Amino acid sequence: MTDQLLTVTEAAERLRTSPSGLRWQIHQGTAPKSAKIGGRRMFRESDVEAFIAAAFSDQ
């Protein structure tokens, strides 16, 4: 089974932030793992979900 790829806008919606906020996190190195595919920044759905789970496990 393959992960769905999410755009910056879609990942930002999942993370409840703005696309510009997510771009700032990418710049700072604090965003979920991503890659440029076809000239676009893409996130694997599982990486975004793991990022959210890790945020809750650190509490």
C-alpha positions as CSV (number, residue, x, y, z in Angstrom):
1,M,0.0,0.0,0.0
2,T,1.3,3.4,-0.9
3,D,1.0,6.6,1.0
4,Q,-1.1,9.5,-0.4
5,L,1.1,12.5,-1.2
6,L,-0.1,15.8,0.2
7,T,0.7,19.3,-1.1
8,V,1.8,22.1,1.2
9,T,-1.8,23.3,1.4
10,E,-3.2,19.9,2.2
11,A,-0.6,19.2,4.8
12,A,-1.1,22.6,6.3
13,E,-4.9,21.8,6.6
14,R,-4.1,18.6,8.4
15,L,-1.7,20.4,10.8
16,R,-4.2,23.2,11.3
17,T,-1.8,25.9,10.2
18,S,-1.5,28.2,7.2
19,P,0.5,27.2,4.1
20,S,2.9,30.1,4.8
21,G,3.3,28.9,8.4
22,L,4.2,25.4,7.1
23,R,6.7,26.9,4.7
24,W,8.3,28.7,7.6
25,Q,8.5,25.4,9.5
26,I,10.2,23.8,6.4
27,H,12.7,26.7,6.4
28,Q,13.4,26.2,10.1
29,G,13.7,22.5,9.8
30,T,10.8,21.8,12.2
31,A,8.2,20.5,9.6
32,P,7.3,16.9,8.8
33,K,9.6,15.2,6.4
34,S,9.0,16.3,2.8
35,A,10.5,16.1,-0.7
36,K,10.3,18.0,-3.9
37,I,8.6,15.9,-6.5
38,G,7.9,17.3,-10.0
39,G,9.0,20.7,-8.7
40,R,6.4,20.7,-5.9
41,R,7.0,20.2,-2.2
42,M,5.1,17.1,-1.2
43,F,4.5,15.3,2.1
44,R,3.7,11.6,2.7
45,E,0.4,11.3,4.6
46,S,2.1,8.9,7.1
47,D,4.9,11.4,7.8
48,V,2.3,14.1,8.6
49,E,0.4,11.7,10.9
50,A,3.6,10.6,12.6
51,F,4.5,14.2,13.2
52,I,1.2,14.8,14.9
53,A,1.5,11.6,17.0
54,A,5.1,12.6,18.1
55,A,3.8,16.0,19.2
56,F,1.4,14.3,21.5
57,S,3.8,11.7,22.8
58,D,6.3,14.4,24.0
59,Q,3.8,15.8,26.6
